[in-house]
Amino acid sequence: MRDNSAMNHKQRIVVGLSGGVDSAVTAYLLKKQGHEVVGIFMKNWEDDDSDDEHGKYCSSNIDFVDAAAVADVIGIEIEHVNFAADYKDRVFAAFLSEYQAGRTPNPDILCNAEIKFKAFLDHAMRLGAEKIATGHYARVREVEGQTQLLKGVDNSKDQSYFLHRLNQAQLAKTLFPVGELHKTEVRRIAEEIGLPNAKKKDSTGICFIGERPFREFLNRYLAHKPGPIKDARGRKLGEHVGLSFYTLGQRQGLGIGGVKEKGAARGGGDHAPWFVARKDMQSNTLYVVQGHEHPWLLSQSLVAGDISWTGPAPKFGGFGAKTRYRQADAACALMPDTPAPGQFRLDFAQPQWAVTPGQSAVLYDGEVCLGGAVIAQATPLDEGSA
């Protein structure tokens, strides 16, 4: 058994330098181990570069300056590579298509599979690299000829959820050095060696959008088709701006007040918050419910398709699963009665909240990420009538 920190011979490794502290420390650690390290800065989005109104949200130029400064301190070469065309074709087109269909996609997952570990990996191999490395909080290890994807040591930063679509060929060529560390240790190392971005704030934006307001961004690409907002009893509470702009479980930005009569909705009182519970694309209706634990928000099972396993397909039985990032693993059973070819069904021991079509259901066997699939549908505890 071998993990990604135990490498016996020196190699040419291309590191994806994002301008952040995690990739910077990744490059430093590999250089310290004696490897020949080359940095590559990936530019995946460029529409906003000359847009003064939105330029404050597009940090690509700032990030490249930070990445170049890091490369200078560490003493490695850095190359600027533009993958924007690949991104629009492979990721952004699918992203918009999913939103237009009423689902909520996760572009970071597709970006990893199609850009960072495909286009970038291919480019690195052309540069003579034996491996690539990124600043993700995850790990890889070899077991009996298979490369396993593991959770990062720091549970609060684990990013294996976003990497679950990587295959054996991609995992075998990839290193995640900071996956062996806690974030506090990464920051400490960065400060100790004088990296200029040691205290830089972590990026929380979607991989190409950055920190901009999300609805403002979608406004530029998706058509508006207003329609009614109704509660579980079919009463109209207001009007939505377009179903594509809402996601299940959403609480903010609904633009509706409370229902003042007693017992207005199960699971909530007079002034309980409203949550998006359903989207009826046929009637263009957004359904909302009061109360976090309303039955419409809870699902005991789901069906997912577009399956991608990191290794051999797991056998049916008990596993842990995440239906959204930063969620604790939920006990579930991978069921043998597959709904349709290319799909699987998960039954959960406890109801799961706001299981969202378009997001990914990712399976775990302890610390090993097995892969996952895109959620197609979930069955609420109470189907009810809308």
C-alpha positions as CSV (number, residue, x, y, z in Angstrom):
1,M,0.0,0.0,0.0
2,R,1.4,3.4,-1.0
3,D,-0.1,6.9,-0.4
4,N,0.7,10.0,-2.3
5,S,3.3,11.4,0.1
6,A,5.6,8.4,-0.3
7,M,7.5,8.7,-3.6
8,N,10.8,7.0,-3.8
9,H,12.3,8.6,-7.0
10,K,12.4,12.1,-8.1
11,Q,9.9,13.1,-10.8
12,R,8.9,15.9,-13.1
13,I,5.6,17.2,-11.6
14,V,3.4,19.9,-13.0
15,V,1.4,21.7,-10.3
16,G,-1.8,23.6,-10.9
17,L,-1.0,27.0,-9.2
18,S,-4.3,28.8,-8.6
19,G,-2.9,31.8,-6.7
20,G,-4.2,30.3,-3.4
21,V,-2.3,29.1,-0.4
22,D,-3.1,25.4,-0.8
23,S,-1.6,25.0,-4.3
24,A,1.4,27.2,-3.3
25,V,2.2,24.9,-0.4
26,T,1.6,21.9,-2.7
27,A,4.4,23.2,-5.0
28,Y,6.7,23.9,-2.1
29,L,6.3,20.5,-0.5
30,L,7.1,18.7,-3.8
31,K,10.1,21.0,-4.5
32,K,11.4,20.3,-1.0
33,Q,11.1,16.5,-1.7
34,G,13.6,17.1,-4.6
35,H,11.2,16.8,-7.5
36,E,11.4,18.9,-10.6
37,V,8.3,21.1,-10.2
38,V,6.7,23.3,-12.9
39,G,3.7,25.5,-12.1
40,I,0.8,26.1,-14.5
41,F,-1.8,28.7,-14.0
42,M,-5.1,27.8,-15.6
43,K,-7.4,30.5,-16.9
44,N,-10.9,29.0,-17.4
45,W,-13.0,32.1,-17.8
46,E,-12.4,35.4,-19.6
47,D,-15.7,37.1,-20.6
48,D,-15.5,39.6,-17.7
49,D,-11.9,40.8,-18.0
50,S,-12.7,44.0,-19.8
51,D,-16.1,44.5,-18.0
52,D,-15.7,47.3,-15.5
53,E,-19.0,46.7,-13.9
54,H,-18.2,43.0,-13.1
55,G,-14.4,43.2,-13.1
56,K,-14.4,43.4,-9.3
57,Y,-15.6,39.8,-9.2
58,C,-13.2,38.3,-11.7
59,S,-10.0,37.6,-9.8
60,S,-8.2,35.8,-12.6
61,N,-5.6,38.5,-13.2
62,I,-5.0,39.0,-9.4
63,D,-4.7,35.3,-8.9
64,F,-2.1,35.0,-11.7
65,V,0.0,37.7,-10.1
66,D,-0.2,35.8,-6.8
67,A,0.7,32.5,-8.5
68,A,3.7,34.1,-10.2
69,A,4.9,35.6,-6.9
70,V,4.6,32.2,-5.3
71,A,6.6,30.6,-8.1
72,D,9.3,33.2,-7.7
73,V,9.6,32.5,-3.9
74,I,9.7,28.8,-4.4
75,G,12.0,29.0,-7.3
76,I,10.0,27.2,-10.0
77,E,8.9,28.1,-13.5
78,I,5.3,29.1,-14.2
79,E,3.3,29.0,-17.4
80,H,-0.1,30.7,-18.1
81,V,-2.5,28.4,-20.0
82,N,-5.9,29.4,-21.3
83,F,-8.5,26.7,-21.1
84,A,-11.5,29.0,-21.5
85,A,-12.6,27.5,-24.8
86,D,-12.5,24.0,-23.4
87,Y,-14.4,25.2,-20.3
88,K,-17.2,26.7,-22.3
89,D,-17.6,23.6,-24.5
90,R,-17.2,20.9,-21.8
91,V,-18.5,22.6,-18.6
92,F,-20.4,25.8,-19.1
93,A,-22.7,24.5,-21.8
94,A,-23.7,21.6,-19.6
95,F,-24.1,24.0,-16.6
96,L,-26.6,26.2,-18.5
97,S,-28.5,23.3,-19.9
98,E,-29.0,21.8,-16.5
99,Y,-30.3,25.1,-15.0
100,Q,-32.6,25.6,-18.0
101,A,-34.1,22.1,-17.3
102,G,-34.8,23.1,-13.7
103,R,-32.0,21.2,-12.1
104,T,-29.1,22.5,-9.9
105,P,-25.7,21.4,-11.3
106,N,-22.4,21.4,-9.6
107,P,-19.9,22.9,-12.1
108,D,-16.9,22.3,-9.9
109,I,-17.3,18.6,-10.2
110,L,-17.4,18.7,-14.0
111,C,-14.6,21.2,-14.0
112,N,-12.4,18.8,-12.1
113,A,-13.2,15.9,-14.4
114,E,-13.1,17.7,-17.7
115,I,-10.5,20.6,-17.2
116,K,-8.2,20.2,-14.2
117,F,-7.8,16.4,-14.6
118,K,-8.2,16.1,-18.4
119,A,-7.3,19.2,-20.4
120,F,-4.7,20.2,-17.7
121,L,-3.4,16.6,-17.3
122,D,-3.0,16.2,-21.1
123,H,-1.1,19.5,-21.3
124,A,1.1,18.5,-18.4
125,M,1.9,15.2,-20.1
126,R,2.9,17.1,-23.2
127,L,5.4,19.0,-21.0
128,G,7.0,15.7,-20.0
129,A,5.4,15.4,-16.6
130,E,5.2,12.1,-14.8
131,K,2.6,13.4,-12.4
132,I,0.4,16.4,-11.8
133,A,-0.5,17.8,-8.4
134,T,-3.2,20.2,-7.1
135,G,-4.0,21.8,-3.8
136,H,-7.2,19.7,-3.1
137,Y,-7.8,18.3,0.3
138,A,-7.9,14.6,-0.7
139,R,-5.5,11.7,-0.9
140,V,-4.7,8.8,-3.2
141,R,-3.1,5.4,-2.4
142,E,-2.4,2.2,-4.3
143,V,-4.0,-1.0,-3.1
144,E,-3.6,-4.2,-5.1
145,G,-3.1,-2.5,-8.4
146,Q,-5.9,0.0,-7.9
147,T,-5.6,3.7,-7.1
148,Q,-8.0,4.7,-4.4
149,L,-9.4,8.2,-3.8
150,L,-9.4,9.0,0.0
151,K,-10.9,11.8,2.0
152,G,-8.5,14.5,3.2
153,V,-7.1,14.2,6.7
154,D,-8.8,17.5,7.6
155,N,-12.5,16.6,7.7
156,S,-13.6,20.2,7.6
157,K,-11.8,20.8,4.3
158,D,-12.2,17.4,2.6
159,Q,-12.8,17.9,-1.1
160,S,-13.1,14.3,-2.3
161,Y,-16.8,15.0,-3.1
162,F,-15.7,17.3,-5.9
163,L,-13.2,14.7,-7.2
164,H,-15.5,11.6,-7.3
165,R,-15.7,11.6,-11.1
166,L,-11.9,11.0,-11.5
167,N,-11.1,7.6,-13.1
168,Q,-8.2,5.2,-12.5
169,A,-6.0,6.7,-15.2
170,Q,-6.4,10.2,-13.8
171,L,-6.0,9.2,-10.1
172,A,-2.8,7.2,-10.9
173,K,-1.2,10.4,-12.3
174,T,-2.3,12.7,-9.5
175,L,-0.8,13.8,-6.2
176,F,-2.6,15.7,-3.4
177,P,0.2,16.6,-0.9
178,V,-1.9,19.0,1.3
179,G,-4.5,16.2,1.7
180,E,-2.2,14.8,4.3
181,L,-2.4,18.0,6.4
182,H,-4.8,20.2,8.3
183,K,-5.5,23.7,6.9
184,T,-3.9,25.3,10.0
185,E,-0.6,23.4,9.2
186,V,-0.8,24.6,5.5
187,R,-1.1,28.2,6.7
188,R,1.7,27.7,9.1
189,I,4.0,26.4,6.4
190,A,3.1,29.2,4.1
191,E,4.0,31.8,6.7
192,E,7.1,30.0,7.8
193,I,8.6,30.1,4.3
194,G,7.4,33.6,3.5
195,L,4.8,32.9,0.8
196,P,3.2,36.2,-0.2
197,N,-0.3,34.6,-0.2
198,A,0.0,32.9,3.2
199,K,-3.0,34.8,4.6
200,K,-5.0,35.0,1.4
201,K,-8.7,34.3,2.0
202,D,-9.9,30.9,0.6
203,S,-12.0,31.2,-2.6
204,T,-15.7,30.3,-2.0
205,G,-17.0,31.1,-5.4
206,I,-17.9,28.6,-8.2
207,C,-14.8,27.8,-10.2
208,F,-15.4,30.3,-13.0
209,I,-17.8,32.8,-11.5
210,G,-15.7,33.8,-8.5
211,E,-17.4,35.7,-5.7
212,R,-20.0,37.5,-7.7
213,P,-23.7,37.4,-6.7
214,F,-24.9,34.2,-8.3
215,R,-28.4,35.3,-9.6
216,E,-26.8,38.4,-11.1
217,F,-24.5,36.1,-13.1
218,L,-27.2,33.8,-14.2
219,N,-29.3,36.8,-15.4
220,R,-26.9,37.2,-18.2
221,Y,-27.4,33.7,-19.6
222,L,-30.9,32.4,-18.7
223,A,-34.3,33.5,-19.9
224,H,-36.7,34.9,-17.4
225,K,-40.1,33.3,-17.3
226,P,-42.0,34.6,-14.2
227,G,-44.7,32.4,-12.6
228,P,-46.6,31.8,-9.4
229,I,-45.1,30.9,-6.0
230,K,-47.6,28.6,-4.2
231,D,-47.6,26.9,-0.8
232,A,-48.4,23.2,-0.2
233,R,-52.1,23.9,-0.2
234,G,-51.9,25.5,-3.6
235,R,-52.4,29.1,-2.4
236,K,-50.5,31.8,-4.4
237,L,-48.1,33.7,-2.2
238,G,-46.2,35.7,-4.8
239,E,-44.4,35.4,-8.1
240,H,-41.0,34.0,-9.0
241,V,-38.6,35.4,-11.6
242,G,-37.9,32.1,-13.3
243,L,-37.6,28.5,-12.0
244,S,-33.9,28.3,-13.1
245,F,-33.0,30.9,-10.4
246,Y,-34.1,28.7,-7.5
247,T,-32.8,25.6,-5.8
248,L,-34.5,23.1,-3.4
249,G,-34.0,24.1,0.2
250,Q,-33.4,27.8,-0.7
251,R,-34.5,30.2,2.0
252,Q,-33.2,33.6,0.9
253,G,-34.4,35.7,-1.9
254,L,-38.0,34.4,-2.2
255,G,-39.6,37.8,-1.8
256,I,-42.6,36.5,0.2
257,G,-43.8,37.2,3.7
258,G,-45.3,34.8,6.2
259,V,-48.8,33.4,6.1
260,K,-50.6,34.9,9.1
261,E,-53.3,32.3,9.8
262,K,-52.7,29.5,12.3
263,G,-51.6,26.1,10.9
264,A,-50.9,27.7,7.5
265,A,-48.3,25.0,6.7
266,R,-47.2,21.8,8.4
267,G,-43.9,22.0,10.1
268,G,-44.0,25.7,10.7
269,G,-45.8,28.4,12.7
270,D,-47.1,31.8,11.7
271,H,-43.7,33.3,11.0
272,A,-41.7,30.2,10.2
273,P,-39.2,30.7,7.3
274,W,-40.2,29.5,3.8
275,F,-38.1,27.0,1.8
276,V,-38.2,26.1,-1.8
277,A,-39.6,22.5,-1.9
278,R,-40.6,21.8,-5.5
279,K,-40.3,23.1,-9.0
280,D,-43.1,22.2,-11.5
281,M,-41.6,22.9,-14.9
282,Q,-44.8,22.1,-16.8
283,S,-46.9,24.7,-15.0
284,N,-43.9,27.0,-14.3
285,T,-44.8,26.9,-10.6
286,L,-42.5,27.2,-7.6
287,Y,-43.7,25.5,-4.5
288,V,-42.6,26.6,-1.0
289,V,-43.2,25.2,2.4
290,Q,-42.8,26.5,6.0
291,G,-40.5,24.8,8.4
292,H,-37.1,23.2,7.9
293,E,-38.5,19.7,8.6
294,H,-41.5,19.8,6.3
295,P,-42.1,16.4,4.7
296,W,-41.7,17.8,1.2
297,L,-38.1,18.7,2.1
298,L,-37.2,15.2,3.4
299,S,-36.4,12.1,1.2
300,Q,-35.8,8.5,2.2
301,S,-34.5,7.5,-1.2
302,L,-33.1,8.8,-4.5
303,V,-32.3,7.7,-8.0
304,A,-29.1,8.9,-9.7
305,G,-27.7,8.5,-13.2
306,D,-24.6,9.3,-15.2
307,I,-22.6,7.0,-12.8
308,S,-18.9,7.4,-12.4
309,W,-16.9,5.1,-10.2
310,T,-13.3,5.7,-9.2
311,G,-12.6,2.0,-9.5
312,P,-14.6,-1.2,-9.8
313,A,-18.3,-0.7,-9.2
314,P,-19.1,-1.4,-5.6
315,K,-21.3,-4.4,-4.6
316,F,-24.8,-3.7,-3.3
317,G,-25.1,-3.1,0.4
318,G,-24.4,-0.5,3.0
319,F,-22.3,2.6,2.5
320,G,-22.1,6.3,3.5
321,A,-23.3,8.9,1.1
322,K,-23.2,12.7,0.6
323,T,-25.9,14.4,-1.4
324,R,-24.2,17.8,-1.0
325,Y,-20.8,19.1,-0.1
326,R,-19.9,19.6,3.6
327,Q,-22.6,17.1,4.6
328,A,-21.7,14.3,7.0
329,D,-21.8,10.8,5.5
330,A,-25.4,9.5,5.7
331,A,-25.9,5.7,6.2
332,C,-27.5,4.3,3.1
333,A,-28.0,1.1,1.1
334,L,-27.0,0.8,-2.6
335,M,-30.0,-1.2,-3.9
336,P,-29.9,-4.0,-6.4
337,D,-33.2,-3.1,-8.1
338,T,-31.6,-0.6,-10.5
339,P,-34.3,1.8,-11.8
340,A,-32.9,1.9,-15.4
341,P,-29.6,1.2,-17.1
342,G,-26.9,3.6,-16.0
343,Q,-28.7,4.5,-12.8
344,F,-28.6,3.4,-9.1
345,R,-30.9,3.8,-6.2
346,L,-30.0,4.7,-2.6
347,D,-32.2,4.1,0.4
348,F,-31.2,6.1,3.5
349,A,-31.4,5.0,7.1
350,Q,-32.6,8.5,8.0
351,P,-34.5,11.0,5.8
352,Q,-32.2,13.4,3.9
353,W,-32.9,17.1,3.6
354,A,-33.5,18.9,0.3
355,V,-32.1,16.2,-2.0
356,T,-31.6,18.2,-5.2
357,P,-31.7,16.9,-8.8
358,G,-28.6,17.9,-10.6
359,Q,-26.4,17.7,-7.5
360,S,-24.2,14.6,-7.0
361,A,-24.8,11.6,-4.7
362,V,-21.3,10.4,-3.7
363,L,-20.6,7.1,-2.1
364,Y,-18.0,6.3,0.6
365,D,-16.7,3.2,2.2
366,G,-15.2,4.7,5.3
367,E,-12.5,7.1,4.1
368,V,-12.5,5.7,0.5
369,C,-14.5,7.7,-2.1
370,L,-16.1,5.1,-4.4
371,G,-17.6,7.5,-6.9
372,G,-21.1,8.6,-7.5
373,A,-23.8,9.9,-9.9
374,V,-26.0,12.8,-10.7
375,I,-29.3,12.9,-8.7
376,A,-32.2,12.4,-11.1
377,Q,-35.0,12.4,-8.6
378,A,-35.8,12.0,-4.9
379,T,-38.9,10.6,-3.2
380,P,-40.2,13.0,-0.5
381,L,-41.6,11.5,2.7
382,D,-45.0,12.9,1.8
383,E,-45.7,13.0,-1.9
384,G,-48.8,15.0,-1.2
385,S,-50.7,16.9,-3.8
386,A,-49.7,20.2,-5.1
